[in-house]
C-alpha cells in the first residue's frame, strides 16, 4: 500500500506541533501546555474533508495499536452502517462520564464514517482558537486530551459514539489493551463482584468496564471470553515484535497458547 505523509503545519503554521518538550514532559500539566494532540486529530479530519475524501471510512490508529481492516469491514457490513451517515466507532468508555465526556479511548483506534468526517470538519473550521484548553467547547488549543476534544467537537456536530460495539454475547470488537491481557480484563475483575469493599477495588480492568454492565450482565454466567473472535483492534504494543506477534497469532501463523483464554479462536 502507498503511504503518504502530510505535514499539517505547512497549511496551519499556527498549530501546536509535537515537540521534545511535549514528549518528555513528566506531568500531565506540562503536556497540556506544550502538546499538540488536541489539535492534531481535528485538523487531520478537516484536511481529509477539504481534500475531497473518497473513502467510506477513516480510521485513526496510534503506532502502538494493532488494527484489523478486514474485521472492521465485516463489522460495518454486518450492522448495515452506511458511510454517508455520521458514525463514530471505537473502544467506548463511560469512565468519568459524570464530569467529562471521555467516550472513545484516544490511545487506540477511532473510526469515522465519511458523513461524520464532513460534519466534524464544518465544526472544526468554525472552532475558536485558544491559548489554553477549557474542555467546555470545541476549540483549537494545546493539550494532551485529544480523545476529549474530539468528543466535544463531534458532540457539537450532533454525533455521539455508537454503543453497538459488542456482539450478542457481550464480546467487544474494539479493545484498549493487548491481546495477551484478555485474562486481566474480564468483567469480574473490573466491577468488584468479589471485592469486600468495592470502593477499594483497584484493577486495570476497572476503567475499562466502569458503567458498561449493560454490555455483559446478560451473559455473565455463560461468558468466558469478552473479546469477539473477529477483533478489530488491540492496543499498547510499544515495540514492533509485539505487533508482529499479534499479527502472526491472528493470521494463524503461530498458536496463541496460554496468552489466549480457553476456547478463544480469533479469525480474520
N, C-alpha and C positions, 0 to 999 in steps of 0.2 A: 504493500500500500504506500501511496505517496504521503509524506509528512511535510507539512508546511508550517514554518514558524512565523508568527505575526507579532510584531513589536507594537503594541497598542500605544506606547508612549510617543511614537512618531506622529500619530494623529491627535493624541491628547497630551501635549507637553506638560500640562499642569498636574497630571495624575501622580499619585504617590507610587514610586517604584519600589520593588523589592530591594532590600539593601542588607549589607552585612549587619547593620545595627538591628534591623528587624529580625533577622535570623538568629542572632546571637543573644538577643535580649533575654534575660533570665526571668523577667516578670511580665505578667500579662499587661500591667500598666505601661511598661516600656514599649511593648509591641503595639499597644493601642495608639501610641504617639507616632510611630515610625513605620508601621506595617501597611502594605498596600492591598492586603487581602480583601478588605471591604469593597474596594473599587473594582478589583480585577475581574471578578465574575460578572458583575453588572456590565462592565464595558465590553467584556467578551461576547456576551449575548447580544448587546446592542450592535456591535460590529458585524456579527453574522447576519442580523436582520438587515442592516443598512447595505450590506453587500449582496443582498438578494438570496437569502437562504433557500437552497434547493432540497436539502434533506428533510425527511419527515420528522426525524427526532434528532436532538442534540444531547449527548451525554458528556458531562464534565467529570473527569476522573483524576484523582491525585496520583502521583507517581508511585505511591505505596499501596495502591488499590489494584486488585485483580478484577477485571470486568469481562463478562461473557456476552458478547453481542448476539450470538445465536440464541441464547436463552432469553435475552431481552426481547428479541423479535418474537419469540414464541409467546412470551408473556403478553405483549400488547395485542398480538393477533388473537390469542385465546380469550382476551377480555373485550375484543372488538373496539379498542381505543382508536379513535380517528385522529390523525395528526393535525388536522385543521382545527380541532377543538383544543382548548387550553388544558394541558395535563402537566402535572408536576409530580415526579416519581422519585423515590429513593428510600433509604432506611429511615422510617418515620420515628419520631421521638416525642414523647409527651413530658419529658423531664423538664422541670422548672416551668411548666406550662402556665402556672398561675401568675408569673411575673415577667415572662418573656416568651415570645412565640418561636422558640427554637424547635422547629418541627421537622427539619430534614438535616441529618448529620452532614456537615460540610466536608468532613475528612475523607469521605469515600466517593461514591458515585451519585450524581444528581442528573436526572434526565428530564428534559423539557420537550414538549411537542412543538412543532412549527408554529402552531397557533399561540402557544404560551410564550414563545420567544418574541413573537410580534407584539403581543400585549405588553410584555415586560419592557421591550425596547422603547415603547412610547412613554412609559413611566420614567425610565432612566433618562431619556432626552430632556425631560422637563424637571428632573430632580435638582434641587439646590445643592450647591457646594458648601462644605463646612470645614472649619479647621479642626473640629473635634466632633466625633460621632455622638449624637444624642440617643440613638436607638429608639426614637419615638416616631420616626418617619423615614421614608426612603430618601437617602441623601448620599452624595459623593464625598466621602470623608475618610481620613486614615483610620486604621483599626484592624484588629485581628479576629473579627467575628463575622466572617463572610457568610456563614450559614444564617445568622440572624438578620443581616442586612438584606440578603436575597429574599428571605421570607417576608420581610416588611415590604419590600418593593413589589413582590408578587401579590401580596395582600392588597396593596393599593391598586393593582391591576385586576383585582377580583378573583385571584387564583389561589386556592388552598391546596396543600399536598393531598394526594389521593390516599385514603386509608385502606384501599383494597390492595394490600401488598402481601397478603398471606393466602395460602390455599385453603381448601375446605377442612384440612386437618390442623390448621393454625400454624403451618410452617412458613417461614419467611423466605422471600426471594432475595431481598437486599439485606446484607449484614454489615455491621460496622466493626467486625472483629475477624481474626484469622480463622481459616478453616479448621486448624488443629485446636482451636479454642472452643469448639462447639460444646464440649462437655462442661466447660466453665460458664456457659451462658444459657443454662436451662432455666425455665420459669421458676422452678423450685428454689434456685439459688438467687433469683432476682426479686422475689416477692416476700421472702421471710416466712414461708409457711412453717418452717421448723425452728424459727428463732424464738427464744423465750421472751425477748423484748424487741419487737420489730423496729423500734426507734434506734436500736444499736446495731441493726443488721447492716453490714457493710461488705459488699462483694462487688466484683467488676460487673456483675450482671444487673445490679440494682438500677443503674441509669438506663440500661437498655430496655428493661421490662416495665419500668415505672409507668403506671397509667395504661398499660396495654393488656389488662386482664381479659378484655373482650376478644382479644386475638386468640387466646389459648385456653380459657377456662372450660369451654365445652369439650375440649379434647384432652384435658389434663390427666384424666385417669387412664387414657388409652395411648397417649403420645409418648414416644421415646426420643424422637428426633424433631428438632424445631427449625430445621433449615430444609427448604424444598430440595428434592433430588435434581431440580433444574435451577441451581443457584445462579443469580445474576452477578453478584459481587461479593468479594471478601476484602478486608482492609487491614492495614497496619503491617505491611511487609517492608522492612527497612533495607533489605538487600535483594539483589536480583536472584540469588539462589532460592530464596523463599518463594518469589513469584514463579520461578521455573518449576519448583516442586509442586505448587498448586496446579499449574497447567498440566503437568505430567499426570497427576492424580485424576483430574477431571477429564482428561482426554484418554484415560485408560492405559497410559504408558507405564505406570507403576502402581502398585497397590497402596491404598491409604493406610492399611494396617491399624495399629492401635490409635492412630490420630483421629480416626472417624468413629462415631458411635456405632454400636452394633446394629446392623441392618440398614445402615445408610449407604446407598449406592448412587453416586452422582452420575448425571447424564448431561451430555452436550447436544 
